[in-house]
Amino acid sequence: GRDRGDLAARQLVFLLPEHLKDASKKKKKSSLLFVKLANPHSAV
């Protein structure tokens, strides 16, 4: 029900900053990889 949704949202808000901190370290590498995967014909 609604309570479970609220709990999940609170958990997400709590975990998101940690995820973003970790992601920012890997961002350049992963974004380059993503561009290669998304557009294999681009000369990246």
HELIX and SHEET records of a PDB file:
HELIX    1   1 ARG A    2  ALA A   38  1                                  37    
END                                                                             
